[in-house]
Amino acid sequence: MTETDARARRLAERIQVIVAETIERRVKDPRMGFITITDVRVTGDLREATVFYTVLGDDTEQTDTAEALESARGMLRTEVGRQTGVRHTPSLAFVADAIPETARHLDDLLRKAQAADERVHEQAAAARYAGDADPYRHEGDDDGLDETGGASA
Protein backbone atom coordinates (compact mmCIF):
# COMPACT_ATOMS: atom_id res chain seq x y z
CA MET A 1 0.00 0.00 0.00
CA THR A 2 1.43 3.34 -1.01
CA GLU A 3 1.44 6.41 1.19
CA THR A 4 -1.26 8.00 -0.99
CA ASP A 5 -3.52 4.95 -0.56
CA ALA A 6 -2.94 4.94 3.19
CA ARG A 7 -3.72 8.66 3.41
CA ALA A 8 -6.91 8.22 1.37
CA ARG A 9 -7.97 5.32 3.63
CA ARG A 10 -7.34 7.34 6.81
CA LEU A 11 -9.25 10.31 5.38
CA ALA A 12 -12.13 8.04 4.37
CA GLU A 13 -12.35 6.62 7.90
CA ARG A 14 -12.35 10.14 9.36
CA ILE A 15 -15.01 11.34 6.90
CA GLN A 16 -17.22 8.36 7.82
CA VAL A 17 -17.15 9.34 11.50
CA ILE A 18 -17.67 13.05 10.81
CA VAL A 19 -20.62 12.50 8.45
CA ALA A 20 -22.30 10.01 10.80
CA GLU A 21 -21.92 12.29 13.83
CA THR A 22 -23.01 15.39 11.93
CA ILE A 23 -26.12 13.66 10.57
CA GLU A 24 -27.01 12.47 14.06
CA ARG A 25 -26.41 15.80 15.82
CA ARG A 26 -27.00 18.61 13.33
CA VAL A 27 -29.21 17.47 10.47
CA LYS A 28 -32.79 18.12 11.56
CA ASP A 29 -34.49 17.32 8.26
CA PRO A 30 -37.74 15.41 8.96
CA ARG A 31 -37.22 13.41 5.75
CA MET A 32 -34.06 11.82 7.21
CA GLY A 33 -34.76 8.21 8.10
CA PHE A 34 -32.86 5.82 10.33
CA ILE A 35 -29.56 5.94 8.43
CA THR A 36 -26.25 4.11 8.84
CA ILE A 37 -23.08 5.24 7.11
CA THR A 38 -21.55 1.92 6.01
CA ASP A 39 -18.43 3.00 4.12
CA VAL A 40 -16.59 5.94 2.58
CA ARG A 41 -14.20 5.73 -0.37
CA VAL A 42 -11.90 8.59 -1.28
CA THR A 43 -10.16 8.95 -4.64
CA GLY A 44 -6.36 8.85 -4.73
CA ASP A 45 -6.14 12.62 -5.30
CA LEU A 46 -8.38 13.17 -2.22
CA ARG A 47 -10.78 15.34 -4.24
CA GLU A 48 -13.90 13.16 -4.18
CA ALA A 49 -15.48 11.03 -1.46
CA THR A 50 -18.27 8.54 -2.03
CA VAL A 51 -20.35 7.96 1.11
CA PHE A 52 -22.25 4.66 1.20
CA TYR A 53 -25.30 4.41 3.46
CA THR A 54 -28.24 2.20 4.31
CA VAL A 55 -31.68 3.23 5.48
CA LEU A 56 -33.97 1.15 7.60
CA GLY A 57 -37.43 1.30 6.06
CA ASP A 58 -39.40 1.07 2.87
CA ASP A 59 -38.75 2.64 -0.53
CA THR A 60 -40.43 5.92 0.46
CA GLU A 61 -38.17 6.35 3.48
CA GLN A 62 -35.12 5.54 1.36
CA THR A 63 -36.13 8.12 -1.26
CA ASP A 64 -36.85 10.75 1.41
CA THR A 65 -33.50 10.10 3.09
CA ALA A 66 -31.67 10.41 -0.25
CA GLU A 67 -33.32 13.80 -0.79
CA ALA A 68 -32.44 14.92 2.75
CA LEU A 69 -28.80 13.90 2.26
CA GLU A 70 -28.68 15.79 -1.03
CA SER A 71 -30.00 18.95 0.62
CA ALA A 72 -27.54 18.59 3.55
CA ARG A 73 -24.53 17.86 1.32
CA GLY A 74 -23.08 21.39 1.54
CA MET A 75 -23.35 21.53 5.32
CA LEU A 76 -21.80 18.06 5.63
CA ARG A 77 -18.93 18.99 3.30
CA THR A 78 -18.28 22.17 5.29
CA GLU A 79 -18.14 20.14 8.50
CA VAL A 80 -15.76 17.60 6.89
CA GLY A 81 -13.47 20.44 5.81
CA ARG A 82 -13.57 22.07 9.24
CA GLN A 83 -12.79 18.87 11.14
CA THR A 84 -10.18 17.35 8.81
CA GLY A 85 -8.17 20.46 7.99
CA VAL A 86 -7.21 19.20 4.52
CA ARG A 87 -6.23 21.78 1.92
CA HIS A 88 -9.03 20.78 -0.45
CA THR A 89 -12.22 19.40 1.09
CA PRO A 90 -13.41 16.45 -1.00
CA SER A 91 -16.77 16.70 -2.71
CA LEU A 92 -19.31 14.28 -1.24
CA ALA A 93 -21.46 11.89 -3.24
CA PHE A 94 -24.04 9.76 -1.43
CA VAL A 95 -24.80 6.25 -2.70
CA ALA A 96 -27.35 3.86 -1.24
CA ASP A 97 -25.46 0.73 -0.24
CA ALA A 98 -26.77 -2.42 -1.90
CA ILE A 99 -25.27 -4.78 0.68
CA PRO A 100 -28.51 -5.48 2.61
CA GLU A 101 -30.44 -6.33 -0.57
CA THR A 102 -27.57 -8.45 -1.86
CA ALA A 103 -27.33 -10.28 1.47
CA ARG A 104 -31.08 -10.97 1.44
CA HIS A 105 -30.84 -12.29 -2.12
CA LEU A 106 -27.90 -14.55 -1.21
CA ASP A 107 -29.79 -15.86 1.84
CA ASP A 108 -32.74 -16.74 -0.42
CA LEU A 109 -30.45 -18.53 -2.88
CA LEU A 110 -28.77 -20.46 -0.05
CA ARG A 111 -32.17 -21.55 1.33
CA LYS A 112 -33.22 -22.78 -2.13
CA ALA A 113 -29.94 -24.68 -2.56
CA GLN A 114 -30.31 -26.28 0.87
CA ALA A 115 -33.87 -27.40 0.07
CA ALA A 116 -32.67 -28.88 -3.24
CA ASP A 117 -29.85 -30.71 -1.44
CA GLU A 118 -32.31 -32.15 1.07
CA ARG A 119 -34.52 -33.44 -1.77
CA VAL A 120 -31.49 -35.09 -3.41
CA HIS A 121 -30.47 -36.72 -0.12
CA GLU A 122 -34.03 -38.03 0.41
CA GLN A 123 -34.06 -39.50 -3.09
CA ALA A 124 -30.61 -41.03 -2.58
CA ALA A 125 -31.65 -42.63 0.72
CA ALA A 126 -34.57 -44.40 -0.97
CA ALA A 127 -32.60 -45.35 -4.12
CA ARG A 128 -31.77 -48.93 -5.03
CA TYR A 129 -29.15 -50.25 -7.42
CA ALA A 130 -30.36 -50.86 -10.97
CA GLY A 131 -28.36 -54.10 -11.20
CA ASP A 132 -26.16 -55.99 -8.80
CA ALA A 133 -24.71 -54.12 -5.85
CA ASP A 134 -21.20 -54.79 -7.22
CA PRO A 135 -21.21 -54.70 -11.07
CA TYR A 136 -17.47 -55.40 -11.48
CA ARG A 137 -15.85 -58.75 -12.38
CA HIS A 138 -13.64 -60.38 -9.81
CA GLU A 139 -11.00 -63.10 -10.15
CA GLY A 140 -12.46 -66.55 -10.02
CA ASP A 141 -15.79 -65.52 -11.53
CA ASP A 142 -16.76 -67.91 -14.29
CA ASP A 143 -18.34 -65.70 -16.91
CA GLY A 144 -17.50 -67.70 -20.01
CA LEU A 145 -14.52 -65.50 -21.09
CA ASP A 146 -10.93 -66.63 -21.51
CA GLU A 147 -7.91 -64.75 -20.13
CA THR A 148 -7.71 -62.40 -23.16
CA GLY A 149 -11.30 -61.22 -22.72
CA GLY A 150 -12.56 -63.21 -25.70
CA ALA A 151 -15.22 -65.91 -25.64
CA SER A 152 -13.89 -69.36 -24.83
CA ALA A 153 -14.54 -72.18 -27.25
Secondary structure, 3 states (H helix, E strand, C coil): CCHHHHHHHHHHHHHHHHHHHHHHHCCCCCCCCEEEEEEEEECCCCCEEEEEEEEECCHHHHHHHHHHHHHHHHHHHHHHHHHHCCCCCCEEEEEECCHHHHHHHHHHHHHHHHHHHHHHHHHHHHCCCCCCCCCCCCCCCCCCECCCCCECC
